[in-house]
Amino acid sequence: MTVLPDDGLSLAAEFPDATHEQWQHLVEGVLRKAGKDVSGTAAEDALSTALEDGLRTRPLYTARDSAPETGLPGFAPFVRGGRAEGNTAGGWDVRQRHTALTDGVVLGDLENGVTSLWLVLGEGGVPVSDLGRALDGVYLDLAPVVLDAGTDVEPAARELLRLYEERGVAKEAARGNLGADPLGLEARTGKSSEFAPVASLARLCAEEYRGLRALTVDALPYHEAGGSAAQELGSSLATGVAYLRELTEAGLTVEQACAQLEFRFAATADQFLTIAKLRAARRLWARVTEVSGAPSAAQVQHAVTSPVMMTRRDPWVNMLRTTVATLAAGVGGADSVTVLPFDHALGLPDAFARRIARNTSTILIEESHLARVIDPAGGSWYVERLTDELAHAGWEFFQRIEQAGGQAAALRSGQLRQDLADTWEARSGRLAKRREPVTGVSEFPHLAEQPVEREPAPEPPSGGLPRVRRDEAYEALRARSDAHLAATGSRPRVFLAALGPAAAHTARLTFASNLFQAGGIEPVTEGTFEESGATEACLCSSDALYEERAEAEAGQLKAAGAAHVFLAGRPGNHPGVDSYVFAGCDAVAVLSATLDRMGVS
């Protein structure tokens, strides 16, 4: 039946509905023009994008891709949110992270939009003895405090509880998390610890401090070791299950044990994957609590913008990455969100970086009104299907860990380390080939940028899983270039020889310029090779002109002293050309070998 609008105009209502087969046929035609003779589902597969964990995003999602019933917000399986009202009552909790004690900084954050504090204490943070000073002037009955004290979790917790009592904070008014996470600590440091003190803190919170949680299930160590979204989900699930077992054996009920856990996940600039990950995490935990006997226990989530995606070069771009990640965390239903300052990878953040970090959430909540809608992504066939597929992949990884004897056993046997390393190795290959571009680092680097200097941050604990970052391979190349600049007064150079008119060479000239700058090699496009100060050269033009002139031009460049001649384009038969650079080549290997030949140690 055709339903007409109120004004009586049918507009497009009388046009027949397009079918999936018709769309697929049009796709086949477009691909055929591009030289790909495929049909049916193969045509659709040609436009899909491979993700980690064996997942793929397709170019079109329809009603047939709708996921299983996801329920209502605030009700199991909590895919659409842990609370019925979502974040509509003022937005998500804006949680700022602090690793150093600077007078006035903590209070200043609270006065300017931050709603809870995440304090790193002990090794790699503020001394436990300085906790009172760090919270000087803070209304502890209004600002929740989340501790991250590593091996000092028990003395840090006791000190916070002492401060509550000293400052007259009623036990029922205390809010936050004592931050105990023995398995997360083992993942970070390789050191195991007894669970009995943690169980004692959990029992104290369950009986006396109902607004405090004792444990954090931190998935960041697995994300920072190079893990995929499913590996992050599976590891957090295995950790949560291990804590439920320990807590119930210590005498807590399942409901009490669930109420002691808060889960921490990374939010990346892949917004849809982050949204789906948070939704899938709640669904997976709902399944665990259902079979454990506490079906109404929703997962409480703390999202942190990914440290892995933060870059040291052109750090201003990190503001864009963290904005997208924060948007995804809010849309995904996170209860609390921490935005890492854009200079996080460089050391201690300055006042401007902290302000930008907290204002990121403020703008998204107050100006973009992201919290006005409960589960904004709900109903999107793409997001629902991705949530479902990611939940299954996360569950499979969780089962793999359980088959190995649980999270502790998987950590100690090295199985988990190897799984994460395999994932990071594959991702490193995509980064090296720029299949996963990093703006300001592997794409559109700026060699003349002024370095951003920061005070060194406290060294985090070491000895456990490695910490990786997307920029690390390119950062090593840029560091070699910087050292060469400091020693000689100039950067290593490559001469870009543009052949023919601008229409023929501009695209490949731009490509080659970006490629070499990613390794700290300065491209020279003006003058002659002899005038450039370069030792190597790269031909840039169209395939047609290469056929006519590449051999002669390469010969002239070598006669002028070029030790190595590149050609920007797909490998072919061009005498005199030593190697080729093209989209999809291993940029890190090419650039490293080039610096080696140039004598840049």
HELIX and SHEET records of a PDB file:
HELIX    1   1 HIS A   20  LYS A   33  1                                  14    
HELIX    2   2 THR A   41  ALA A   46  1                                   6    
HELIX    3   3 GLU A   52  GLY A   54  5                                   3    
HELIX    4   4 ALA A   63  ASP A   65  5                                   3    
HELIX    5   5 VAL A  105  GLU A  111  1                                   7    
HELIX    6   6 VAL A  128  ASP A  130  5                                   3    
HELIX    7   7 LEU A  131  ALA A  134  1                                   4    
HELIX    8   8 GLY A  150  ASP A  152  5                                   3    
HELIX    9   9 VAL A  153  GLU A  166  1                                  14    
HELIX   10  10 LYS A  171  ALA A  173  5                                   3    
HELIX   11  11 PRO A  182  THR A  189  1                                   8    
HELIX   12  12 ALA A  196  GLU A  207  1                                  12    
HELIX   13  13 LEU A  220  GLU A  224  1                                   5    
HELIX   14  14 ALA A  229  GLU A  249  1                                  21    
HELIX   15  15 VAL A  254  CYS A  258  1                                   5    
HELIX   16  16 GLN A  271  SER A  292  1                                  22    
HELIX   17  17 PRO A  315  VAL A  317  5                                   3    
HELIX   18  18 ASN A  318  GLY A  332  1                                  15    
HELIX   19  19 HIS A  344  LEU A  346  5                                   3    
HELIX   20  20 ALA A  351  THR A  362  1                                  12    
HELIX   21  21 ILE A  363  GLU A  367  3                                   5    
HELIX   22  22 LEU A  370  ARG A  372  5                                   3    
HELIX   23  23 TRP A  381  GLN A  403  1                                  23    
HELIX   24  24 GLN A  407  SER A  413  1                                   7    
HELIX   25  25 GLN A  415  ALA A  432  1                                  18    
HELIX   26  26 GLU A  472  THR A  488  1                                  17    
HELIX   27  27 ALA A  502  ALA A  518  1                                  17    
HELIX   28  28 PHE A  529  SER A  532  1                                   4    
HELIX   29  29 ASP A  543  ALA A  559  1                                  17    
HELIX   30  30 ALA A  587  ARG A  597  1                                  11    
SHEET    1   A 2 THR A  49  ALA A  50  0                                        
SHEET    2   A 2 ARG A  56  THR A  57 -1                                        
SHEET    1   B 9 ASP A  93  HIS A  98  0                                        
SHEET    2   B 9 SER A 116  VAL A 120  1                                        
SHEET    3   B 9 VAL A 145  ASP A 148  1                                        
SHEET    4   B 9 GLY A 176  ALA A 180  1                                        
SHEET    5   B 9 LEU A 212  ASP A 218  1                                        
SHEET    6   B 9 LEU A 261  ALA A 267  1                                        
SHEET    7   B 9 GLN A 301  THR A 305  1                                        
SHEET    8   B 9 SER A 336  THR A 338  1                                        
SHEET    9   B 9 ASP A  93  HIS A  98  1                                        
SHEET    1   C 5 GLU A 522  VAL A 524  0                                        
SHEET    2   C 5 ARG A 493  ALA A 498  1                                        
SHEET    3   C 5 GLU A 536  CYS A 540  1                                        
SHEET    4   C 5 HIS A 564  ALA A 568  1                                        
SHEET    5   C 5 SER A 579  VAL A 581  1                                        
END                                                                             
